[in-house]
């Protein structure tokens, strides 16, 4: 009962102080094709993508962690070195490469990358976000891929990059 009173007091205080958005994170969820996209803007910005891929976890892991694999679904040219700080980069033919550098991985489970934004967002590209991919088997021949992109900062360029990647990454 005492815990309930504390939580109720916290909620009432938050409403009175106008801090409710800091407690309840409003999120927008929409679908682009087979991809579910969730954008959370507060208290910390976060992009979240989820899709079930019709391939085994082994094939999906190779598609994310090898140069040959990335070229089958993401871009015509790719360079992947699965090691700390290794490249995880793609090229679409013109302009600077996209992607980032490998931060960590758990084979067949997770890959995290220090992600570069497109070159028309120079500050976001320089400071980078973190993209965390999670892989989960769904039955025998499907894999759920989840991407959480975190580390967003405040500012107009960061907001524009967030909006662009939220609608363009799916």
BELURPE-V366455 format. One record per residue. N is the residue number from 1. PHI is phi in degrees with one decimal (* if undefined). Layout:
n=N phi=PHI
n=N phi=PHI
This chain:
n=1 phi=*
n=2 phi=-65.5
n=3 phi=-62.9
n=4 phi=-60.6
n=5 phi=-61.9
n=6 phi=-63.1
n=7 phi=-63.7
n=8 phi=-63.3
n=9 phi=-62.4
n=10 phi=-61.3
n=11 phi=-63.7
n=12 phi=-60.8
n=13 phi=-61.3
n=14 phi=-62.6
n=15 phi=-64.0
n=16 phi=-63.5
n=17 phi=-89.6
n=18 phi=74.5
n=19 phi=-100.7
n=20 phi=-55.1
n=21 phi=-59.1
n=22 phi=-75.8
n=23 phi=-91.7
n=24 phi=-99.9
n=25 phi=-83.5
n=26 phi=-68.4
n=27 phi=-135.2
n=28 phi=-112.9
n=29 phi=-120.1
n=30 phi=-148.1
n=31 phi=-118.0
n=32 phi=-121.9
n=33 phi=62.6
n=34 phi=-91.7
n=35 phi=-98.8
n=36 phi=-91.4
n=37 phi=-117.6
n=38 phi=-126.0
n=39 phi=-110.0
n=40 phi=-113.9
n=41 phi=-105.3
n=42 phi=-151.6
n=43 phi=-72.5
n=44 phi=-127.4
n=45 phi=-65.4
n=46 phi=-156.2
n=47 phi=-104.8
n=48 phi=-136.2
n=49 phi=-122.3
n=50 phi=-143.9
n=51 phi=-150.4
n=52 phi=-102.8
n=53 phi=-100.3
n=54 phi=-80.0
n=55 phi=-155.8
n=56 phi=-67.5
n=57 phi=-56.4
n=58 phi=-62.2
n=59 phi=-69.1
n=60 phi=-67.2
n=61 phi=-58.0
n=62 phi=-63.8
n=63 phi=-67.4
n=64 phi=-99.7
n=65 phi=-117.1
n=66 phi=-132.6
n=67 phi=-59.6
n=68 phi=-62.4
n=69 phi=-65.8
n=70 phi=-61.8
n=71 phi=-72.7
n=72 phi=-79.2
n=73 phi=-143.8
n=74 phi=-110.1
n=75 phi=-156.5
n=76 phi=-69.2
n=77 phi=-137.2
n=78 phi=-149.7
n=79 phi=-137.0
n=80 phi=-127.5
n=81 phi=-124.3
n=82 phi=-79.2
n=83 phi=-154.2
n=84 phi=-57.1
n=85 phi=81.1
n=86 phi=-66.0
n=87 phi=-67.4
n=88 phi=-139.7
n=89 phi=-130.3
n=90 phi=-129.8
n=91 phi=-131.4
n=92 phi=-101.8
n=93 phi=108.1
n=94 phi=-124.7
n=95 phi=83.5
n=96 phi=-73.0
n=97 phi=-64.7
n=98 phi=-110.7
n=99 phi=117.2
n=100 phi=168.0
n=101 phi=-130.3
n=102 phi=-69.6
n=103 phi=-98.8
n=104 phi=-165.9
n=105 phi=-161.0
n=106 phi=-124.7
n=107 phi=-48.2
n=108 phi=70.6
n=109 phi=-121.6
n=110 phi=-153.8
n=111 phi=-139.2
n=112 phi=-120.1
n=113 phi=-133.6
n=114 phi=-80.0
n=115 phi=-89.2
n=116 phi=-90.9
n=117 phi=-80.3
n=118 phi=-56.9
n=119 phi=-65.1
n=120 phi=-80.3
n=121 phi=-120.2
n=122 phi=-60.2
n=123 phi=-69.3
n=124 phi=-65.7
n=125 phi=-63.3
n=126 phi=-68.0
n=127 phi=-81.1
n=128 phi=68.0
n=129 phi=-116.5
n=130 phi=-117.5
n=131 phi=-107.9
n=132 phi=-115.1
n=133 phi=-97.1
n=134 phi=-119.3
n=135 phi=-123.5
n=136 phi=-138.8
n=137 phi=-62.9
n=138 phi=-128.5
n=139 phi=70.1
n=140 phi=-87.7
n=141 phi=-129.2
n=142 phi=-135.9
n=143 phi=-138.4
n=144 phi=-86.5
n=145 phi=-112.2
n=146 phi=-120.4
n=147 phi=-121.8
n=148 phi=-112.9
n=149 phi=-108.1
n=150 phi=-125.9
n=151 phi=89.2
n=152 phi=-73.8
n=153 phi=-105.9
n=154 phi=-88.9
n=155 phi=133.3
n=156 phi=-61.1
n=157 phi=-64.8
n=158 phi=-64.1
n=159 phi=-63.9
n=160 phi=-65.5
n=161 phi=-65.4
n=162 phi=-58.5
n=163 phi=-63.3
n=164 phi=-61.1
n=165 phi=-72.2
n=166 phi=-63.4
n=167 phi=-96.7
n=168 phi=-105.9
n=169 phi=-89.0
n=170 phi=-79.1
